[in-house]
């Protein structure tokens, strides 16, 4: 009989899932592989939140993490663009 965890932690499961995508990454052009790494790093960034989502399918939490990361980047870009536009419109 084994005592302790019988289910891998979310972070362990995430790293295992990421490693399964190595072949896909190797087939990408260098520029795309770097973008792919950034996406996967978003999954790591939000691992604590994703582990609390208790989704039965790991990939769902991974996709939500990537979407959140993209939403944050878009918001930042929008805010910068608004500031530039306001600056250009000032007399």
N, C-alpha and C positions, 0 to 999 in steps of 0.2 A: 504494500500500500504506500502510495506517495502522498505526502502532505504538502500543502502550499498551493500555488497557482497551477491550475490546469489549463487556463486560457491565457494566451499571450496578451501582454499589455497592448494598448492601441499603438504605442510607439514601436514596439517590436513587430506587430502585424504590419504597420505602415512601412517600415524598412524592408520587411520581407516582400511586400507588394511592389515597392519601388524596385527592388532587385530583379523582379520578374520582368520589368520593362527594359532591361539592359539591351536586349537584342534590338528592340525598337529604336532606342537611343543610338546604338552603333550604326544603324542604317540611315540616320539623319545627317544632313550637311552640318558642318561645324556650327554655323550660325543658329540653326534650328536646335541642335543639341544643347547649346547654351540656353536657349529659351526654354527648352524642356526641363533642364536643370532648375531654372528659376521657378517654373511651375511646381516642380516637386518640392522645392524649398518652401514654397507657400504652404504645402501640406504639412511640412515640419513646423512651420511658424504657428499654425493653428491647431497643432496636435492636441493640446490640452482641451480646447473647445470641442474639437471633433470627438475626442474620447468621451466627452460628456453628452454627446448627441445620442449615444446608444443606438446607432443605426446598425441593423443586422448586416448590411452590405458595406464593407469598408470603402469601396470605391465611391459611394455616395458622399461620404464625409470628405473624401479627397477632392471630389469635384466641387463641393460647396466651399472648401478652403481656397481653391484656385479662383472660383468666382468672386469670393470676398476680396481676395488680393487684387483682382482685376478691377473690381468696383472701387476700392480704395485708390488705386492708381488713376482711374478715370476721374474720380472726384478731385484729386490733387491737380490733374491736368486742367480740368474745367476751372478750378479756382485760379490757377496761374493765368490761364487765358483771359478770364474775367478781369484780373488785375492789369494785364497788358492792354486789353481793350479800354479799360477805364483811363489808364495812363495816356493812351493815344488820343482819347476823346477830350482830354483836358486842354483848355486854351493855353 
